[in-house]
Amino acid sequence: MFLSPDELKIKELVNVLREKKIGVVAHFYMDPEVQGILTAAQKQWPHIHISDSLVMADTAVKMAEAGCQYITVLGVDFMSENVRAILDQAGFEKVF
């Protein structure tokens, strides 16, 4: 069920992400259900990425360069702190 999530729910999620210009970076350690939802949504919204913590921040910068105004980090605290620091260093202090 979660690895093949409801298509209507995925469409609703993608609509919100697109409307609010939200990128999502998630760590590989996220539950399989979360990864299933994100993988399905990624087919419709390219600003979703699942990776290790070293790649998450660089991917967030690419999302900001592509116009994302918000970045959601799914991981532990240090990952979001790292994403924030790298975004600031890249000149994206106004991306939240």
N, C-alpha and C positions, 0 to 999 in steps of 0.2 A: 504494500500500500504506500509506504513512505518513499520507497525507492522508485515507485512509479506514481508520483503525486497527482492529485486531481488537476486536470488541465485548466479548469475555470479558476481555481485558486491561484495557479501559477500565473495566469493572465492578469488576475487582479493584482498580484504582487508586482509583476513587471510594469503594469500601468502606474502604480505608485512610484516605483523606482524611476521610471522615465519622466513622469510629471514633476517630481521633486528633484530630479537630476542627482540621484543617489547611486554611488558606486559601493560595492560590497567586496571586501577582502576577508577571506576566512582561512583558518588554519586547517591542515589535514586532520588534526585531532578532533574536529567537530564530529558529532554523532552522524552515523550513516544517513539517518532520516534528514538531517539538515543538509548534508551534502547532496542527497537525492533531489531535494527541493531546489537548491542552488544550481545544480547541474541542469535541471529541466528549465529553470528560468534563464539561464545563461544562453540558451538557444534563441531567446527573444530579446535579451538585453546583454550586450557584450561587456558591460562594466561590472561583471561578477567574476571573481577569481578565487580559486582554492589552491593554496600552496603552503610552503613552509614559511617560517617567520622571516627568513632572510629576503624573500621575494615580495612579501606582502607590501612593504613600504614603497618599494620601487614601482610596484603595480599601482598603488594608490596615487603616486605622482603622475603616472600615465593617464589615469582616470581623470585627475584634475586638469591635465593638459587637454583632455578631450571634452571638457566642459562640465564634469561632475562638480556640484557645489557642496556635496556632503559625501563623506566616506564612512561607511559602517564597518567596524572591525569586529569580527567574530573570532575571539581567541582569549588569551589571558591578558592581564593589565599591561605587562611590559610590551606586548605586541602593539597595543593601541598607543602607548607612549612613544614607541619607536616610529610608528606611522606619523604621529603628530610632529615629531622632531624632524623627520625627513621631509614632510610637506612644508614645514616652516623653512627649512634650509633651501628648498627648491623655490621659495617665493610664493607659496600658496597658504599664507597665514589666514586668509579669509575662507578657506575651504574647511568646513567643520566635519 
